[in-house]
Amino acid sequence: MKIVVAPDSYKGSLTASEAGEAMRKGIQKASLHHEIAVIPMADGGEGSVRCLVDATGGQIFTTTVEDSIGKNIEATFGVLGDGATCVIELAAACGLYVIEKSERNPLVTSTYGFGQLMLAGLQRGYRRFVLCLGGSGTNDGGAGMLQALGVKLLNVNGQSIKRGAIGLADLHAIDTASMDPRIHACDIRIACDVTNPLVGAIGASRVFAPQKGANEAAVELLEVLMNNWAEHLEEISPIQVRYAAGAGAGGGTGAGILALLQGRIKAGSSFIAEISELERHIQGADLVLTGEGKVDSQTAHGKTPSGVALIAQKYGIPTVVIAGTVGTDIENLYTQGVCSVLSLLNRPVSLEEALVDAATMLESTAEAAVRLYSAAKSG
């Protein structure tokens, strides 16, 4: 058989490339005669830069920026093999896992470091950007990013507001006159793994802020602050960011990019599949294996397994998803070409053990999936 292996990373344990190699080993245990194509994937979240750089023969650069609570860190960004496209992950500077669990508070975390990464790209002469917004620990609507790019966010006294979402409580005016002029010459694409709007029941604050350390009261305050932010953005931008699809990505960073940087949103999984030529590899395959750390109700809405399965479905090729953990409400995946969702956990283990043994368990699960499919096909 021809089998295409196209996983995302398994957060905290395996990169997409490592996951792909583990799956390859499992398939080879089932049979050495299978033709295997490993295409590491991402959806705009963590690992997207590495995935795109590897797929195109690009380069990785390192620079010093601030993390989401203002500490200096070394963060990376990439340039694609075309030598002209700069790829930046919000998670590289402002990721949820960049800071300690005790430091996570989306009322105060800021996207300032993300803006600094963009400045580093501008300084190197790049004017074409792909901004990947998944995996953030922020909920400031991209305000910090804009501050790093020179936008002045002012209170009623004409003074700069504090960084972080909490500062938006004092926002009176947005002054774009001092924004870095090089931005106006840029082509900016947003690769995001969600389609959530900025506000509302499925907006950035209510859906994602609890994962970033917000309690119920903080979530409601963040919702008020994001509405206030949207009101100010919509006064100076023709884009109605409040309910725009994808504006809630990256804790609302999508809204800031749409409104003031003229960014264009594309589903991260689709964009990366296009760059990686995934569809070409899938054509003529018998089976597709994909996966990520957690599969749940969000997966069918733009995450890697969904994007991979939809491509395979076009050609009538079944997809098996192997997850670190399987959540609830995953039924929509079965309408997208997924024939089975499997957990790689094959015994009771602690989270720490699972992270350490992920490659071995993924290898075993891939072997079992292929053996089962082969038996069913031959029967």
PEMOPE-V665078 format. One line per field, one symbol per residue. ss: DSSP state (H for helix, E for strand, - for the rest). phi: phi as a letter, one per 30 degrees, with the letter a starting at -180 (. if undefined). psi: psi as a letter, one per 40 degrees, with the letter a starting at -180 (. if undefined). Layout:
ss=???
phi=???
psi=???
//
This chain:
ss=-EEEE----E---E-HHHHHHHHHHHHHHH----EEEE---------HHHHHHHHH--EEEEEEEE-----EEEEEEEE-----EEEEEHHHHHE-----HHH--------HHHHHHHHHHHH----EEEEE---E------HHHHHH---EEE-----E----HHHHHH--EEE-----HHHHH-EEEEEE-----------HHHHHHHHH---HHHHHHHHHHHHHHHHHHHHH----HHH-----HHHHHHHHHHHH---EEEEHHHHHHHHH-HHHHH----EEEEEEEEE--------HHHHHHHHHHH---EEEEEEEEE----HHHHH--EEEEEE-------HHHHHH-HHHHHHHHHHHHHHHHHHHHH-
phi=.cbccbcddceibbdddddddddeddddddadcddbccbebabjcejddeeddddcicbcbbbcbcddcjddbcbcbbbdddibcccbceddcbddcdcdedcdaddcdbceddddddddddddjdbcbccccdidccaciiddeddddjdcccddcicddddjeddddcdcacccdcdeddedcccccccbcbcdddbjdcdedddceedcjddeddddddddddddddeddddcbddddecddidddiiidedddddcchdcdbeeddddddddheddddeidcabcbladbcaddddcjdeeddddddddecicdbccccdbccchcedddccjdcacccddcadbdedddddceddddedddedddddddddddd
psi=ihhhhgiaighedhidddddddddddddddheeihhhhghiieeaheddddddddefaihiiihiiaeeeihihiiiihieeeehhhhhddddfidediideehgeddiieddddddddddddeehehihhheieififeeeddddddeehhhiadeeihiiiidddedehdihhedeiheddeeihhihhieieiidiadfidddddddeeehaddddddddddddddddddedeiehgedehhedeiffedddddddeefihhihddddddddefdddddheidihhaiidhhadddefeidddddddddddefhihhhhidihaifedddeeeehdihiheheihiiddddddeddddddddddddddddddddd.
//
